[in-house]
Amino acid sequence: MIYPSIDKLLNIVSSKYELVHIAAKRSRQITETGLLQMPKQKYKSEKNIGKCLEEVAEGLIKVHK
Protein backbone atom coordinates (compact mmCIF):
# COMPACT_ATOMS: atom_id res chain seq x y z
CA MET A 1 0.00 0.00 0.00
CA ILE A 2 1.12 3.50 -0.73
CA TYR A 3 0.84 5.98 2.10
CA PRO A 4 -0.79 8.43 1.90
CA SER A 5 -3.47 7.30 -0.50
CA ILE A 6 -3.72 9.09 -3.84
CA ASP A 7 -7.47 9.50 -3.28
CA LYS A 8 -6.87 11.40 -0.05
CA LEU A 9 -4.27 13.61 -1.71
CA LEU A 10 -6.53 14.42 -4.67
CA ASN A 11 -9.15 15.72 -2.24
CA ILE A 12 -6.58 18.33 -1.18
CA VAL A 13 -4.94 19.04 -4.55
CA SER A 14 -7.03 19.53 -7.68
CA SER A 15 -4.99 17.39 -10.12
CA LYS A 16 -2.30 14.73 -10.25
CA TYR A 17 -0.06 17.08 -12.23
CA GLU A 18 -0.26 19.80 -9.59
CA LEU A 19 0.49 17.20 -6.92
CA VAL A 20 3.60 16.07 -8.81
CA HIS A 21 4.78 19.68 -9.14
CA ILE A 22 4.27 20.38 -5.42
CA ALA A 23 5.94 17.13 -4.38
CA ALA A 24 8.96 17.67 -6.62
CA LYS A 25 9.47 21.25 -5.43
CA ARG A 26 9.13 20.36 -1.74
CA SER A 27 11.33 17.29 -2.12
CA ARG A 28 14.11 19.48 -3.54
CA GLN A 29 13.70 21.86 -0.59
CA ILE A 30 14.05 18.98 1.88
CA THR A 31 17.15 17.72 0.04
CA GLU A 32 18.80 21.14 -0.02
CA THR A 33 17.95 22.34 3.50
CA GLY A 34 17.21 19.19 5.47
CA LEU A 35 14.33 20.98 7.20
CA LEU A 36 11.17 18.98 7.89
CA GLN A 37 7.79 20.22 9.09
CA MET A 38 7.16 17.29 11.46
CA PRO A 39 9.45 15.39 13.82
CA LYS A 40 11.51 12.86 11.84
CA GLN A 41 10.12 9.84 13.72
CA LYS A 42 6.54 10.78 12.77
CA TYR A 43 7.16 10.16 9.04
CA LYS A 44 6.37 6.71 7.68
CA SER A 45 8.40 7.21 4.50
CA GLU A 46 12.17 7.18 4.30
CA LYS A 47 12.40 9.08 1.01
CA ASN A 48 11.92 12.83 0.68
CA ILE A 49 9.17 12.51 -1.92
CA GLY A 50 7.13 10.35 0.45
CA LYS A 51 7.73 12.78 3.31
CA CYS A 52 6.44 15.59 1.13
CA LEU A 53 3.27 13.67 0.28
CA GLU A 54 2.74 13.01 3.99
CA GLU A 55 3.07 16.76 4.64
CA VAL A 56 0.42 17.46 1.99
CA ALA A 57 -1.89 14.86 3.54
CA GLU A 58 -1.43 16.39 7.01
CA GLY A 59 -2.27 19.85 5.69
CA LEU A 60 1.18 21.26 6.37
CA ILE A 61 1.56 22.41 2.78
CA LYS A 62 -1.10 24.86 1.68
CA VAL A 63 -2.22 24.75 -1.94
CA HIS A 64 -3.42 28.11 -3.30
CA LYS A 65 -5.78 28.02 -6.25
PyMOL Python script that loads the backbone (N, CA, C, O; Angstrom):
from pymol import cmd

cmd.read_pdbstr("""\
ATOM      1  N   MET A   1       0.831  -1.188   0.000  1.00  0.00           N
ATOM      2  CA  MET A   1       0.000   0.000   0.000  1.00  0.00           C
ATOM      3  C   MET A   1       0.874   1.249   0.000  1.00  0.00           C
ATOM      4  O   MET A   1       1.926   1.296   0.638  1.00  0.00           O
ATOM      5  N   ILE A   2       0.428   2.223  -0.707  1.00  0.00           N
ATOM      6  CA  ILE A   2       1.124   3.500  -0.734  1.00  0.00           C
ATOM      7  C   ILE A   2       0.494   4.402   0.312  1.00  0.00           C
ATOM      8  O   ILE A   2      -0.728   4.519   0.393  1.00  0.00           O
ATOM      9  N   TYR A   3       1.333   5.033   1.105  1.00  0.00           N
ATOM     10  CA  TYR A   3       0.838   5.978   2.101  1.00  0.00           C
ATOM     11  C   TYR A   3       1.422   7.339   1.799  1.00  0.00           C
ATOM     12  O   TYR A   3       2.628   7.434   1.567  1.00  0.00           O
ATOM     13  N   PRO A   4       0.672   8.345   1.789  1.00  0.00           N
ATOM     14  CA  PRO A   4      -0.786   8.435   1.899  1.00  0.00           C
ATOM     15  C   PRO A   4      -1.462   8.062   0.580  1.00  0.00           C
ATOM     16  O   PRO A   4      -0.837   8.078  -0.480  1.00  0.00           O
ATOM     17  N   SER A   5      -2.711   7.738   0.664  1.00  0.00           N
ATOM     18  CA  SER A   5      -3.470   7.299  -0.499  1.00  0.00           C
ATOM     19  C   SER A   5      -3.635   8.435  -1.510  1.00  0.00           C
ATOM     20  O   SER A   5      -3.813   9.594  -1.134  1.00  0.00           O
ATOM     21  N   ILE A   6      -3.573   8.090  -2.783  1.00  0.00           N
ATOM     22  CA  ILE A   6      -3.722   9.092  -3.841  1.00  0.00           C
ATOM     23  C   ILE A   6      -5.111   9.716  -3.790  1.00  0.00           C
ATOM     24  O   ILE A   6      -5.269  10.889  -4.130  1.00  0.00           O
ATOM     25  N   ASP A   7      -6.111   8.961  -3.376  1.00  0.00           N
ATOM     26  CA  ASP A   7      -7.470   9.500  -3.275  1.00  0.00           C
ATOM     27  C   ASP A   7      -7.546  10.604  -2.227  1.00  0.00           C
ATOM     28  O   ASP A   7      -8.193  11.630  -2.438  1.00  0.00           O
ATOM     29  N   LYS A   8      -6.886  10.387  -1.106  1.00  0.00           N
ATOM     30  CA  LYS A   8      -6.875  11.404  -0.050  1.00  0.00           C
ATOM     31  C   LYS A   8      -6.147  12.664  -0.524  1.00  0.00           C
ATOM     32  O   LYS A   8      -6.580  13.782  -0.247  1.00  0.00           O
ATOM     33  N   LEU A   9      -5.050  12.471  -1.234  1.00  0.00           N
ATOM     34  CA  LEU A   9      -4.271  13.612  -1.715  1.00  0.00           C
ATOM     35  C   LEU A   9      -5.029  14.411  -2.777  1.00  0.00           C
ATOM     36  O   LEU A   9      -4.925  15.637  -2.824  1.00  0.00           O
ATOM     37  N   LEU A  10      -5.787  13.723  -3.626  1.00  0.00           N
ATOM     38  CA  LEU A  10      -6.528  14.424  -4.670  1.00  0.00           C
ATOM     39  C   LEU A  10      -7.740  15.168  -4.122  1.00  0.00           C
ATOM     40  O   LEU A  10      -8.323  15.988  -4.831  1.00  0.00           O
ATOM     41  N   ASN A  11      -8.129  14.905  -2.887  1.00  0.00           N
ATOM     42  CA  ASN A  11      -9.151  15.718  -2.236  1.00  0.00           C
ATOM     43  C   ASN A  11      -8.572  17.061  -1.799  1.00  0.00           C
ATOM     44  O   ASN A  11      -9.308  18.033  -1.627  1.00  0.00           O
ATOM     45  N   ILE A  12      -7.263  17.113  -1.620  1.00  0.00           N
ATOM     46  CA  ILE A  12      -6.583  18.326  -1.178  1.00  0.00           C
ATOM     47  C   ILE A  12      -6.088  19.124  -2.383  1.00  0.00           C
ATOM     48  O   ILE A  12      -6.224  20.347  -2.429  1.00  0.00           O
ATOM     49  N   VAL A  13      -5.513  18.418  -3.353  1.00  0.00           N
ATOM     50  CA  VAL A  13      -4.941  19.042  -4.550  1.00  0.00           C
ATOM     51  C   VAL A  13      -5.862  18.724  -5.726  1.00  0.00           C
ATOM     52  O   VAL A  13      -6.404  17.622  -5.812  1.00  0.00           O
ATOM     53  N   SER A  14      -6.035  19.678  -6.619  1.00  0.00           N
ATOM     54  CA  SER A  14      -7.033  19.529  -7.679  1.00  0.00           C
ATOM     55  C   SER A  14      -6.657  18.543  -8.791  1.00  0.00           C
ATOM     56  O   SER A  14      -7.549  17.981  -9.426  1.00  0.00           O
ATOM     57  N   SER A  15      -5.368  18.319  -9.044  1.00  0.00           N
ATOM     58  CA  SER A  15      -4.989  17.391 -10.117  1.00  0.00           C
ATOM     59  C   SER A  15      -3.698  16.650  -9.774  1.00  0.00           C
ATOM     60  O   SER A  15      -2.906  17.081  -8.936  1.00  0.00           O
ATOM     61  N   LYS A  16      -3.520  15.527 -10.451  1.00  0.00           N
ATOM     62  CA  LYS A  16      -2.303  14.734 -10.253  1.00  0.00           C
ATOM     63  C   LYS A  16      -1.063  15.518 -10.670  1.00  0.00           C
ATOM     64  O   LYS A  16      -0.002  15.386 -10.059  1.00  0.00           O
ATOM     65  N   TYR A  17      -1.202  16.330 -11.708  1.00  0.00           N
ATOM     66  CA  TYR A  17      -0.062  17.084 -12.227  1.00  0.00           C
ATOM     67  C   TYR A  17       0.385  18.155 -11.231  1.00  0.00           C
ATOM     68  O   TYR A  17       1.579  18.384 -11.038  1.00  0.00           O
ATOM     69  N   GLU A  18      -0.583  18.797 -10.612  1.00  0.00           N
ATOM     70  CA  GLU A  18      -0.260  19.798  -9.594  1.00  0.00           C
ATOM     71  C   GLU A  18       0.395  19.122  -8.385  1.00  0.00           C
ATOM     72  O   GLU A  18       1.324  19.669  -7.790  1.00  0.00           O
ATOM     73  N   LEU A  19      -0.087  17.947  -8.031  1.00  0.00           N
ATOM     74  CA  LEU A  19       0.491  17.197  -6.919  1.00  0.00           C
ATOM     75  C   LEU A  19       1.943  16.835  -7.206  1.00  0.00           C
ATOM     76  O   LEU A  19       2.797  16.949  -6.327  1.00  0.00           O
ATOM     77  N   VAL A  20       2.224  16.404  -8.418  1.00  0.00           N
ATOM     78  CA  VAL A  20       3.599  16.066  -8.807  1.00  0.00           C
ATOM     79  C   VAL A  20       4.496  17.295  -8.720  1.00  0.00           C
ATOM     80  O   VAL A  20       5.624  17.209  -8.235  1.00  0.00           O
ATOM     81  N   HIS A  21       4.002  18.431  -9.185  1.00  0.00           N
ATOM     82  CA  HIS A  21       4.776  19.676  -9.141  1.00  0.00           C
ATOM     83  C   HIS A  21       5.084  20.073  -7.693  1.00  0.00           C
ATOM     84  O   HIS A  21       6.219  20.421  -7.370  1.00  0.00           O
ATOM     85  N   ILE A  22       4.085  20.020  -6.836  1.00  0.00           N
ATOM     86  CA  ILE A  22       4.265  20.376  -5.417  1.00  0.00           C
ATOM     87  C   ILE A  22       5.244  19.427  -4.752  1.00  0.00           C
ATOM     88  O   ILE A  22       6.137  19.856  -4.022  1.00  0.00           O
ATOM     89  N   ALA A  23       5.074  18.133  -5.006  1.00  0.00           N
ATOM     90  CA  ALA A  23       5.936  17.130  -4.379  1.00  0.00           C
ATOM     91  C   ALA A  23       7.389  17.279  -4.829  1.00  0.00           C
ATOM     92  O   ALA A  23       8.307  17.167  -4.017  1.00  0.00           O
ATOM     93  N   ALA A  24       7.593  17.529  -6.105  1.00  0.00           N
ATOM     94  CA  ALA A  24       8.959  17.671  -6.616  1.00  0.00           C
ATOM     95  C   ALA A  24       9.638  18.905  -6.027  1.00  0.00           C
ATOM     96  O   ALA A  24      10.804  18.853  -5.637  1.00  0.00           O
ATOM     97  N   LYS A  25       8.905  20.006  -5.967  1.00  0.00           N
ATOM     98  CA  LYS A  25       9.474  21.246  -5.431  1.00  0.00           C
ATOM     99  C   LYS A  25       9.812  21.100  -3.943  1.00  0.00           C
ATOM    100  O   LYS A  25      10.890  21.501  -3.506  1.00  0.00           O
ATOM    101  N   ARG A  26       8.895  20.531  -3.179  1.00  0.00           N
ATOM    102  CA  ARG A  26       9.129  20.365  -1.739  1.00  0.00           C
ATOM    103  C   ARG A  26      10.237  19.344  -1.480  1.00  0.00           C
ATOM    104  O   ARG A  26      11.038  19.513  -0.561  1.00  0.00           O
ATOM    105  N   SER A  27      10.279  18.298  -2.282  1.00  0.00           N
ATOM    106  CA  SER A  27      11.326  17.289  -2.123  1.00  0.00           C
ATOM    107  C   SER A  27      12.709  17.902  -2.326  1.00  0.00           C
ATOM    108  O   SER A  27      13.646  17.583  -1.594  1.00  0.00           O
ATOM    109  N   ARG A  28      12.838  18.783  -3.321  1.00  0.00           N
ATOM    110  CA  ARG A  28      14.114  19.482  -3.537  1.00  0.00           C
ATOM    111  C   ARG A  28      14.463  20.359  -2.344  1.00  0.00           C
ATOM    112  O   ARG A  28      15.627  20.440  -1.949  1.00  0.00           O
ATOM    113  N   GLN A  29      13.456  21.019  -1.768  1.00  0.00           N
ATOM    114  CA  GLN A  29      13.697  21.857  -0.589  1.00  0.00           C
ATOM    115  C   GLN A  29      14.218  21.017   0.572  1.00  0.00           C
ATOM    116  O   GLN A  29      15.155  21.420   1.261  1.00  0.00           O
ATOM    117  N   ILE A  30      13.616  19.858   0.788  1.00  0.00           N
ATOM    118  CA  ILE A  30      14.052  18.979   1.879  1.00  0.00           C
ATOM    119  C   ILE A  30      15.484  18.526   1.625  1.00  0.00           C
ATOM    120  O   ILE A  30      16.297  18.501   2.549  1.00  0.00           O
ATOM    121  N   THR A  31      15.799  18.171   0.389  1.00  0.00           N
ATOM    122  CA  THR A  31      17.151  17.722   0.041  1.00  0.00           C
ATOM    123  C   THR A  31      18.180  18.821   0.280  1.00  0.00           C
ATOM    124  O   THR A  31      19.252  18.567   0.829  1.00  0.00           O
ATOM    125  N   GLU A  32      17.852  20.039  -0.134  1.00  0.00           N
ATOM    126  CA  GLU A  32      18.800  21.145  -0.022  1.00  0.00           C
ATOM    127  C   GLU A  32      18.971  21.644   1.406  1.00  0.00           C
ATOM    128  O   GLU A  32      20.090  21.947   1.819  1.00  0.00           O
ATOM    129  N   THR A  33      17.882  21.737   2.169  1.00  0.00           N
ATOM    130  CA  THR A  33      17.950  22.337   3.500  1.00  0.00           C
ATOM    131  C   THR A  33      17.941  21.324   4.637  1.00  0.00           C
ATOM    132  O   THR A  33      18.492  21.586   5.707  1.00  0.00           O
ATOM    133  N   GLY A  34      17.323  20.178   4.415  1.00  0.00           N
ATOM    134  CA  GLY A  34      17.207  19.189   5.473  1.00  0.00           C
ATOM    135  C   GLY A  34      16.135  19.512   6.501  1.00  0.00           C
ATOM    136  O   GLY A  34      16.006  18.812   7.506  1.00  0.00           O
ATOM    137  N   LEU A  35      15.366  20.566   6.258  1.00  0.00           N
ATOM    138  CA  LEU A  35      14.333  20.983   7.202  1.00  0.00           C
ATOM    139  C   LEU A  35      13.019  20.261   6.932  1.00  0.00           C
ATOM    140  O   LEU A  35      12.540  20.225   5.799  1.00  0.00           O
ATOM    141  N   LEU A  36      12.447  19.690   7.977  1.00  0.00           N
ATOM    142  CA  LEU A  36      11.172  18.979   7.886  1.00  0.00           C
ATOM    143  C   LEU A  36      10.129  19.714   8.714  1.00  0.00           C
ATOM    144  O   LEU A  36      10.474  20.443   9.644  1.00  0.00           O
ATOM    145  N   GLN A  37       8.857  19.528   8.384  1.00  0.00           N
ATOM    146  CA  GLN A  37       7.789  20.216   9.091  1.00  0.00           C
ATOM    147  C   GLN A  37       7.226  19.407  10.256  1.00  0.00           C
ATOM    148  O   GLN A  37       6.472  19.939  11.071  1.00  0.00           O
ATOM    149  N   MET A  38       7.580  18.142  10.341  1.00  0.00           N
ATOM    150  CA  MET A  38       7.157  17.292  11.461  1.00  0.00           C
ATOM    151  C   MET A  38       8.408  16.655  12.060  1.00  0.00           C
ATOM    152  O   MET A  38       9.460  16.640  11.421  1.00  0.00           O
ATOM    153  N   PRO A  39       8.304  16.132  13.276  1.00  0.00           N
ATOM    154  CA  PRO A  39       9.446  15.386  13.823  1.00  0.00           C
ATOM    155  C   PRO A  39       9.778  14.186  12.926  1.00  0.00           C
ATOM    156  O   PRO A  39       8.878  13.540  12.389  1.00  0.00           O
ATOM    157  N   LYS A  40      11.046  13.900  12.771  1.00  0.00           N
ATOM    158  CA  LYS A  40      11.505  12.864  11.843  1.00  0.00           C
ATOM    159  C   LYS A  40      10.882  11.494  12.121  1.00  0.00           C
ATOM    160  O   LYS A  40      10.597  10.751  11.182  1.00  0.00           O
ATOM    161  N   GLN A  41      10.667  11.147  13.384  1.00  0.00           N
ATOM    162  CA  GLN A  41      10.121   9.838  13.721  1.00  0.00           C
ATOM    163  C   GLN A  41       8.638   9.710  13.384  1.00  0.00           C
ATOM    164  O   GLN A  41       8.106   8.600  13.384  1.00  0.00           O
ATOM    165  N   LYS A  42       7.962  10.817  13.099  1.00  0.00           N
ATOM    166  CA  LYS A  42       6.539  10.779  12.771  1.00  0.00           C
ATOM    167  C   LYS A  42       6.294  10.386  11.308  1.00  0.00           C
ATOM    168  O   LYS A  42       5.192   9.957  10.966  1.00  0.00           O
ATOM    169  N   TYR A  43       7.292  10.524  10.453  1.00  0.00           N
ATOM    170  CA  TYR A  43       7.158  10.163   9.041  1.00  0.00           C
ATOM    171  C   TYR A  43       7.188   8.652   8.883  1.00  0.00           C
ATOM    172  O   TYR A  43       7.955   7.967   9.559  1.00  0.00           O
ATOM    173  N   LYS A  44       6.358   8.136   7.993  1.00  0.00           N
ATOM    174  CA  LYS A  44       6.371   6.706   7.677  1.00  0.00           C
ATOM    175  C   LYS A  44       7.340   6.416   6.541  1.00  0.00           C
ATOM    176  O   LYS A  44       7.891   5.318   6.455  1.00  0.00           O
ATOM    177  N   SER A  45       7.550   7.392   5.673  1.00  0.00           N
ATOM    178  CA  SER A  45       8.396   7.209   4.502  1.00  0.00           C
ATOM    179  C   SER A  45       9.846   7.577   4.806  1.00  0.00           C
ATOM    180  O   SER A  45      10.120   8.471   5.606  1.00  0.00           O
ATOM    181  N   GLU A  46      10.750   6.884   4.167  1.00  0.00           N
ATOM    182  CA  GLU A  46      12.174   7.178   4.303  1.00  0.00           C
ATOM    183  C   GLU A  46      12.637   8.192   3.265  1.00  0.00           C
ATOM    184  O   GLU A  46      13.579   8.947   3.506  1.00  0.00           O
ATOM    185  N   LYS A  47      11.971   8.210   2.104  1.00  0.00           N
ATOM    186  CA  LYS A  47      12.397   9.080   1.009  1.00  0.00           C
ATOM    187  C   LYS A  47      11.729  10.446   1.121  1.00  0.00           C
ATOM    188  O   LYS A  47      10.628  10.578   1.657  1.00  0.00           O
ATOM    189  N   ASN A  48      12.419  11.456   0.604  1.00  0.00           N
ATOM    190  CA  ASN A  48      11.921  12.826   0.683  1.00  0.00           C
ATOM    191  C   ASN A  48      10.597  13.024  -0.045  1.00  0.00           C
ATOM    192  O   ASN A  48       9.749  13.789   0.416  1.00  0.00           O
ATOM    193  N   ILE A  49      10.410  12.355  -1.163  1.00  0.00           N
ATOM    194  CA  ILE A  49       9.172  12.514  -1.917  1.00  0.00           C
ATOM    195  C   ILE A  49       7.984  11.988  -1.115  1.00  0.00           C
ATOM    196  O   ILE A  49       6.903  12.575  -1.143  1.00  0.00           O
ATOM    197  N   GLY A  50       8.186  10.894  -0.407  1.00  0.00           N
ATOM    198  CA  GLY A  50       7.134  10.346   0.447  1.00  0.00           C
ATOM    199  C   GLY A  50       6.854  11.254   1.631  1.00  0.00           C
ATOM    200  O   GLY A  50       5.703  11.420   2.035  1.00  0.00           O
ATOM    201  N   LYS A  51       7.907  11.842   2.188  1.00  0.00           N
ATOM    202  CA  LYS A  51       7.734  12.777   3.305  1.00  0.00           C
ATOM    203  C   LYS A  51       6.925  13.984   2.858  1.00  0.00           C
ATOM    204  O   LYS A  51       6.073  14.478   3.596  1.00  0.00           O
ATOM    205  N   CYS A  52       7.192  14.454   1.655  1.00  0.00           N
ATOM    206  CA  CYS A  52       6.444  15.586   1.127  1.00  0.00           C
ATOM    207  C   CYS A  52       4.968  15.243   0.977  1.00  0.00           C
ATOM    208  O   CYS A  52       4.109  16.045   1.345  1.00  0.00           O
ATOM    209  N   LEU A  53       4.662  14.075   0.448  1.00  0.00           N
ATOM    210  CA  LEU A  53       3.267  13.666   0.283  1.00  0.00           C
ATOM    211  C   LEU A  53       2.571  13.529   1.638  1.00  0.00           C
ATOM    212  O   LEU A  53       1.385  13.835   1.764  1.00  0.00           O
ATOM    213  N   GLU A  54       3.302  13.073   2.637  1.00  0.00           N
ATOM    214  CA  GLU A  54       2.735  13.010   3.993  1.00  0.00           C
ATOM    215  C   GLU A  54       2.432  14.407   4.516  1.00  0.00           C
ATOM    216  O   GLU A  54       1.416  14.612   5.179  1.00  0.00           O
ATOM    217  N   GLU A  55       3.303  15.369   4.224  1.00  0.00           N
ATOM    218  CA  GLU A  55       3.068  16.756   4.639  1.00  0.00           C
ATOM    219  C   GLU A  55       1.826  17.326   3.960  1.00  0.00           C
ATOM    220  O   GLU A  55       1.053  18.048   4.590  1.00  0.00           O
ATOM    221  N   VAL A  56       1.630  17.011   2.693  1.00  0.00           N
ATOM    222  CA  VAL A  56       0.425  17.463   1.987  1.00  0.00           C
ATOM    223  C   VAL A  56      -0.810  16.850   2.640  1.00  0.00           C
ATOM    224  O   VAL A  56      -1.801  17.543   2.872  1.00  0.00           O
ATOM    225  N   ALA A  57      -0.753  15.550   2.937  1.00  0.00           N
ATOM    226  CA  ALA A  57      -1.893  14.858   3.537  1.00  0.00           C
ATOM    227  C   ALA A  57      -2.231  15.416   4.924  1.00  0.00           C
ATOM    228  O   ALA A  57      -3.400  15.451   5.306  1.00  0.00           O
ATOM    229  N   GLU A  58      -1.225  15.848   5.673  1.00  0.00           N
ATOM    230  CA  GLU A  58      -1.427  16.391   7.011  1.00  0.00           C
ATOM    231  C   GLU A  58      -1.875  17.857   6.983  1.00  0.00           C
ATOM    232  O   GLU A  58      -2.225  18.420   8.021  1.00  0.00           O
ATOM    233  N   GLY A  59      -1.865  18.465   5.812  1.00  0.00           N
ATOM    234  CA  GLY A  59      -2.272  19.854   5.688  1.00  0.00           C
ATOM    235  C   GLY A  59      -1.186  20.842   6.032  1.00  0.00           C
ATOM    236  O   GLY A  59      -1.472  22.012   6.288  1.00  0.00           O
ATOM    237  N   LEU A  60       0.055  20.394   6.045  1.00  0.00           N
ATOM    238  CA  LEU A  60       1.179  21.263   6.373  1.00  0.00           C
ATOM    239  C   LEU A  60       1.632  22.091   5.177  1.00  0.00           C
ATOM    240  O   LEU A  60       2.300  23.112   5.337  1.00  0.00           O
ATOM    241  N   ILE A  61       1.263  21.647   3.978  1.00  0.00           N
ATOM    242  CA  ILE A  61       1.560  22.407   2.775  1.00  0.00           C
ATOM    243  C   ILE A  61       0.241  22.925   2.242  1.00  0.00           C
ATOM    244  O   ILE A  61      -0.658  22.148   1.921  1.00  0.00           O
ATOM    245  N   LYS A  62       0.131  24.220   2.151  1.00  0.00           N
ATOM    246  CA  LYS A  62      -1.101  24.861   1.681  1.00  0.00           C
ATOM    247  C   LYS A  62      -1.039  25.014   0.164  1.00  0.00           C
ATOM    248  O   LYS A  62      -0.033  25.458  -0.390  1.00  0.00           O
ATOM    249  N   VAL A  63      -2.119  24.644  -0.487  1.00  0.00           N
ATOM    250  CA  VAL A  63      -2.215  24.753  -1.942  1.00  0.00           C
ATOM    251  C   VAL A  63      -3.146  25.909  -2.258  1.00  0.00           C
ATOM    252  O   VAL A  63      -4.326  25.873  -1.911  1.00  0.00           O
ATOM    253  N   HIS A  64      -2.618  26.939  -2.917  1.00  0.00           N
ATOM    254  CA  HIS A  64      -3.419  28.107  -3.302  1.00  0.00           C
ATOM    255  C   HIS A  64      -3.927  27.925  -4.716  1.00  0.00           C
ATOM    256  O   HIS A  64      -3.172  27.545  -5.611  1.00  0.00           O
ATOM    257  N   LYS A  65      -5.194  28.194  -4.916  1.00  0.00           N
ATOM    258  CA  LYS A  65      -5.782  28.017  -6.245  1.00  0.00           C
ATOM    259  C   LYS A  65      -5.898  29.325  -6.959  1.00  0.00           C
ATOM    260  O   LYS A  65      -6.372  29.369  -8.094  1.00  0.00           O
TER     261      LYS A  65
END
""", "prot")
cmd.dss("prot")
cmd.show_as("cartoon", "prot")
cmd.util.cbc("prot")
cmd.orient("prot")
